[in-house]
């Protein structure tokens, strides 16, 4: 990045960390801005550790930098050009301040003025695409992280689902590729940017968002995910030089092993949902992929995660170079725009309750979550037998059908989408009015992500969870995780009315049946019988 790019200022705050301060000024004004200059210098200048080629400790320097940026909006006025001016500013400030409580003067992070996309140093092609999408202001995560990533810094970001972190890293990637066109001849199979996602649905969503934000950028985006036509993806990859590859780890390694893909020219690496990567066991694959890219000092790396565990931070320290850490802490874990309630029922009452909720309230766009694939298959078959517009989204459904199902749900052709937690993360569908937890999730994080499918972008939504004798014990852990009590009530009598009796045809959901265990005695193999 150029020096002009690094010194581009956002209104009221960006010049804080990018204002050049010469050595005499710093020496004469050690107390300037209550140490803010020193704190920010750890992020935007080379620390002693960085000079030796080692990244600064993630847990120490990066959080301090992020805190100083949001806590001192007036700091740009406290960084004068020379030592005499610094002394004058310190004297004036000291006369008006309260020495015993200096922190009381600091404005809280939520009061920082909103940032317009037009105020950021992004190319006109991105601004035009953003305008087409109907956005004017950055979300908090975008407004805070883009100031650094657009200047070329590595970043570690944590934010609640649905807060716009996907757009944050995509704007960074597209802007950098446009500002720094390739100087040498390009070859097929050599992407300039790589985005890794843990699930196929999330990867497809990211690629779709990249197409929207890069509408006028002229960049080629290719998606490499498992469960879809390998040859078709290979042709897309090798047709013309590709700029951005969005991929799941397994399929990406398949292409790399077959030498259809080379990552030695990657300029930007994005790792999304790092905590989910850990949960799903993808980290060995991701480590192998990262080793195929240039050294971290020669690429820009952005890592995003919904949670910051010790393992996530350890990985971040390995993969990023002197990163900035940006954390967006919501007032509550779950959004205030979602009305949450729990219906206490028996196992037998769950099906009538769901049917009556959908039919009596005439719900037109609802997502129903269950924990296991067999539960979602049976539930989908029951709803279809009662002539409800319903479809299944789980790992049992072939990938091509999953994509078509999601598109139909977004288009309003399907009213009820029954899903496992594979759809709980990264699926952005506008207008989802209700989320129903047919079974309570065993992991509190899954509850947060499930209900995050409604109440998006400031709209209101409703989350209704069914709790019975099998899963009611999970309620306290959910309440502890979200920091609030859930409204637990018995459903109205009319919602427990018997459903019409119909013949349920199992397999109507379109899911592939689970494989059966071989019968004992045959061993499942020709000529075999004993245990191996």
Secondary structure as the mmCIF struct_conf table of DSSP 4:
data_model
#
loop_
_struct_conf.conf_type_id
_struct_conf.id
_struct_conf.beg_label_comp_id
_struct_conf.beg_label_asym_id
_struct_conf.beg_label_seq_id
_struct_conf.end_label_comp_id
_struct_conf.end_label_asym_id
_struct_conf.end_label_seq_id
HELX_RH_AL_P HELX_RH_AL_P1 UNK A 3 UNK A 6
TURN_TY1_P TURN_TY1_P1 UNK A 7 UNK A 7
TURN_TY1_P TURN_TY1_P2 UNK A 11 UNK A 14
HELX_RH_AL_P HELX_RH_AL_P2 UNK A 15 UNK A 18
HELX_RH_AL_P HELX_RH_AL_P3 UNK A 23 UNK A 28
TURN_TY1_P TURN_TY1_P3 UNK A 29 UNK A 31
HELX_RH_3T_P HELX_RH_3T_P1 UNK A 32 UNK A 35
HELX_RH_AL_P HELX_RH_AL_P4 UNK A 36 UNK A 44
BEND BEND1 UNK A 45 UNK A 45
HELX_RH_AL_P HELX_RH_AL_P5 UNK A 48 UNK A 51
TURN_TY1_P TURN_TY1_P4 UNK A 52 UNK A 53
HELX_LH_PP_P HELX_LH_PP_P1 UNK A 55 UNK A 57
HELX_RH_PI_P HELX_RH_PI_P1 UNK A 58 UNK A 62
HELX_RH_AL_P HELX_RH_AL_P6 UNK A 63 UNK A 71
TURN_TY1_P TURN_TY1_P5 UNK A 73 UNK A 74
HELX_RH_3T_P HELX_RH_3T_P2 UNK A 75 UNK A 78
BEND BEND2 UNK A 81 UNK A 82
HELX_RH_AL_P HELX_RH_AL_P7 UNK A 83 UNK A 96
BEND BEND3 UNK A 97 UNK A 97
HELX_RH_3T_P HELX_RH_3T_P3 UNK A 99 UNK A 105
BEND BEND4 UNK A 106 UNK A 106
HELX_LH_PP_P HELX_LH_PP_P2 UNK A 107 UNK A 108
HELX_RH_3T_P HELX_RH_3T_P4 UNK A 109 UNK A 111
BEND BEND5 UNK A 112 UNK A 112
HELX_LH_PP_P HELX_LH_PP_P3 UNK A 113 UNK A 114
STRN STRN1 UNK A 116 UNK A 116
HELX_RH_3T_P HELX_RH_3T_P5 UNK A 117 UNK A 119
BEND BEND6 UNK A 120 UNK A 121
HELX_RH_AL_P HELX_RH_AL_P8 UNK A 124 UNK A 132
TURN_TY1_P TURN_TY1_P6 UNK A 133 UNK A 134
STRN STRN2 UNK A 137 UNK A 137
HELX_RH_AL_P HELX_RH_AL_P9 UNK A 140 UNK A 149
TURN_TY1_P TURN_TY1_P7 UNK A 150 UNK A 152
STRN STRN3 UNK A 155 UNK A 158
TURN_TY1_P TURN_TY1_P8 UNK A 161 UNK A 162
BEND BEND7 UNK A 163 UNK A 164
HELX_RH_AL_P HELX_RH_AL_P10 UNK A 165 UNK A 179
BEND BEND8 UNK A 180 UNK A 180
BEND BEND9 UNK A 184 UNK A 184
TURN_TY1_P TURN_TY1_P9 UNK A 188 UNK A 189
BEND BEND10 UNK A 192 UNK A 192
STRN STRN4 UNK A 193 UNK A 196
BEND BEND11 UNK A 198 UNK A 199
HELX_RH_AL_P HELX_RH_AL_P11 UNK A 200 UNK A 213
TURN_TY1_P TURN_TY1_P10 UNK A 214 UNK A 218
STRN STRN5 UNK A 221 UNK A 224
TURN_TY1_P TURN_TY1_P11 UNK A 226 UNK A 227
BEND BEND12 UNK A 228 UNK A 228
HELX_RH_AL_P HELX_RH_AL_P12 UNK A 230 UNK A 239
BEND BEND13 UNK A 240 UNK A 240
BEND BEND14 UNK A 243 UNK A 243
STRN STRN6 UNK A 244 UNK A 247
HELX_RH_AL_P HELX_RH_AL_P13 UNK A 249 UNK A 257
TURN_TY1_P TURN_TY1_P12 UNK A 258 UNK A 259
BEND BEND15 UNK A 260 UNK A 260
TURN_TY1_P TURN_TY1_P13 UNK A 264 UNK A 265
STRN STRN7 UNK A 268 UNK A 271
HELX_RH_AL_P HELX_RH_AL_P14 UNK A 274 UNK A 279
TURN_TY1_P TURN_TY1_P14 UNK A 280 UNK A 281
HELX_RH_AL_P HELX_RH_AL_P15 UNK A 283 UNK A 292
BEND BEND16 UNK A 293 UNK A 293
HELX_LH_PP_P HELX_LH_PP_P4 UNK A 294 UNK A 295
HELX_RH_3T_P HELX_RH_3T_P6 UNK A 296 UNK A 298
BEND BEND17 UNK A 299 UNK A 299
STRN STRN8 UNK A 300 UNK A 305
BEND BEND18 UNK A 306 UNK A 307
HELX_RH_AL_P HELX_RH_AL_P16 UNK A 310 UNK A 319
BEND BEND19 UNK A 321 UNK A 322
STRN STRN9 UNK A 324 UNK A 327
BEND BEND20 UNK A 331 UNK A 334
TURN_TY1_P TURN_TY1_P15 UNK A 336 UNK A 337
STRN STRN10 UNK A 338 UNK A 344
TURN_TY1_P TURN_TY1_P16 UNK A 347 UNK A 348
HELX_RH_AL_P HELX_RH_AL_P17 UNK A 349 UNK A 360
TURN_TY1_P TURN_TY1_P17 UNK A 361 UNK A 362
BEND BEND21 UNK A 364 UNK A 365
STRN STRN11 UNK A 366 UNK A 369
BEND BEND22 UNK A 371 UNK A 372
HELX_RH_AL_P HELX_RH_AL_P18 UNK A 373 UNK A 385
TURN_TY1_P TURN_TY1_P18 UNK A 386 UNK A 387
STRN STRN12 UNK A 390 UNK A 393
BEND BEND23 UNK A 394 UNK A 394
TURN_TY1_P TURN_TY1_P19 UNK A 395 UNK A 396
BEND BEND24 UNK A 397 UNK A 397
HELX_RH_AL_P HELX_RH_AL_P19 UNK A 399 UNK A 410
TURN_TY1_P TURN_TY1_P20 UNK A 411 UNK A 412
BEND BEND25 UNK A 413 UNK A 413
BEND BEND26 UNK A 415 UNK A 415
STRN STRN13 UNK A 416 UNK A 419
HELX_RH_3T_P HELX_RH_3T_P7 UNK A 421 UNK A 423
TURN_TY1_P TURN_TY1_P21 UNK A 424 UNK A 424
BEND BEND27 UNK A 425 UNK A 426
TURN_TY1_P TURN_TY1_P22 UNK A 430 UNK A 431
STRN STRN14 UNK A 434 UNK A 437
BEND BEND28 UNK A 438 UNK A 439
BEND BEND29 UNK A 442 UNK A 443
HELX_RH_AL_P HELX_RH_AL_P20 UNK A 444 UNK A 451
TURN_TY1_P TURN_TY1_P23 UNK A 452 UNK A 453
BEND BEND30 UNK A 454 UNK A 455
HELX_RH_3T_P HELX_RH_3T_P8 UNK A 456 UNK A 458
STRN STRN15 UNK A 461 UNK A 467
TURN_TY1_P TURN_TY1_P24 UNK A 469 UNK A 471
HELX_RH_3T_P HELX_RH_3T_P9 UNK A 472 UNK A 474
HELX_RH_AL_P HELX_RH_AL_P21 UNK A 475 UNK A 482
TURN_TY1_P TURN_TY1_P25 UNK A 483 UNK A 483
BEND BEND31 UNK A 484 UNK A 484
STRN STRN16 UNK A 487 UNK A 489
HELX_LH_PP_P HELX_LH_PP_P5 UNK A 490 UNK A 492
HELX_RH_3T_P HELX_RH_3T_P10 UNK A 493 UNK A 496
HELX_LH_PP_P HELX_LH_PP_P6 UNK A 497 UNK A 501
TURN_TY1_P TURN_TY1_P26 UNK A 506 UNK A 509
HELX_LH_PP_P HELX_LH_PP_P7 UNK A 511 UNK A 519
TURN_TY1_P TURN_TY1_P27 UNK A 520 UNK A 524
BEND BEND32 UNK A 525 UNK A 525
TURN_TY1_P TURN_TY1_P28 UNK A 526 UNK A 527
BEND BEND33 UNK A 530 UNK A 530
#
